[in-house]
Amino acid sequence: MRNNDEADLPIKAVQAWVDSKGHLYPTKEAALYVEIERLLGHVGTGESLAPGIARVLVEKRDRLMPLLKAFGAASEVIEAIPLAQATE
């Protein structure tokens, strides 16, 4: 129950998401984008492409995750062969 002092405050409690550096974001997607951007680092010359890449990775994650899982499994089992043999 609120007391009279709380009713006069111009602030309110909200749900927010926190990244690994302690910064608050209004959505979990926004916090995730920043974490991925940080992982990628600066991409490209001039303004970084990392923010756009982070958003594409999140948007296409349902298609990317199976590929990454298959890549991990394949790299443990398949031995590399010389390129000349692969094109025969």
C-alpha positions as CSV (number, residue, x, y, z in Angstrom):
1,M,0.0,0.0,0.0
2,R,1.3,3.4,-0.9
3,N,1.7,6.2,1.6
4,N,1.1,9.8,0.9
5,D,4.8,10.6,0.3
6,E,5.0,7.9,-2.4
7,A,2.0,9.3,-4.2
8,D,3.8,12.7,-4.6
9,L,7.0,11.3,-6.2
10,P,7.4,11.9,-9.9
11,I,9.1,8.5,-10.4
12,K,7.9,5.0,-10.7
13,A,9.2,1.4,-10.7
14,V,9.6,-0.1,-14.2
15,Q,10.9,-3.3,-15.7
16,A,14.3,-3.0,-17.3
17,W,17.1,-5.2,-18.6
18,V,20.7,-4.8,-17.6
19,D,23.7,-5.6,-19.7
20,S,27.1,-7.0,-18.5
21,K,28.3,-3.4,-17.9
22,G,25.3,-2.5,-15.7
23,H,23.5,-0.3,-18.3
24,L,19.7,-0.4,-18.3
25,Y,17.6,-1.0,-21.4
26,P,13.8,-1.0,-21.9
27,T,13.7,-4.4,-23.7
28,K,15.8,-7.5,-23.5
29,E,16.4,-7.2,-27.3
30,A,18.0,-3.8,-26.8
31,A,20.3,-5.2,-24.1
32,L,21.2,-8.2,-26.3
33,Y,22.0,-6.0,-29.3
34,V,24.5,-4.1,-27.2
35,E,26.1,-7.3,-25.9
36,I,26.5,-8.6,-29.4
37,E,27.9,-5.2,-30.7
38,R,30.4,-5.3,-27.9
39,L,31.4,-8.9,-28.8
40,L,31.8,-7.9,-32.5
41,G,33.8,-4.8,-31.8
42,H,34.1,-2.1,-34.5
43,V,33.3,-3.5,-37.9
44,G,34.1,-1.6,-41.0
45,T,35.7,1.8,-41.6
46,G,34.0,4.9,-40.4
47,E,30.8,4.3,-38.5
48,S,30.7,0.7,-37.2
49,L,28.5,-1.9,-38.9
50,A,28.2,-3.8,-35.6
51,P,24.8,-2.5,-34.6
52,G,23.2,-3.5,-37.8
53,I,24.9,-6.9,-37.8
54,A,23.8,-7.5,-34.2
55,R,20.2,-6.9,-35.2
56,V,20.4,-9.2,-38.2
57,L,21.9,-11.9,-36.1
58,V,19.1,-11.7,-33.6
59,E,16.4,-11.5,-36.3
60,K,17.8,-14.5,-38.1
61,R,18.8,-16.6,-35.0
62,D,16.2,-19.3,-35.8
63,R,18.0,-20.0,-39.1
64,L,21.5,-19.4,-37.8
65,M,21.4,-21.6,-34.7
66,P,20.9,-24.9,-36.6
67,L,23.8,-24.0,-38.9
68,L,26.1,-23.1,-36.0
69,K,25.1,-26.4,-34.2
70,A,25.8,-28.4,-37.4
71,F,29.1,-26.6,-37.9
72,G,30.2,-27.5,-34.3
73,A,29.2,-31.1,-34.8
74,A,30.8,-31.4,-38.2
75,S,34.1,-29.8,-37.1
76,E,34.5,-32.5,-34.5
77,V,33.9,-35.4,-36.9
78,I,35.0,-34.4,-40.4
79,E,38.7,-34.3,-41.3
80,A,39.8,-31.7,-43.8
81,I,40.9,-32.8,-47.3
82,P,43.0,-30.9,-49.8
83,L,41.0,-28.5,-52.0
84,A,42.2,-30.3,-55.1
85,Q,40.7,-33.6,-54.0
86,A,37.4,-31.8,-53.0
87,T,36.9,-30.5,-56.6
88,E,37.5,-33.9,-58.3
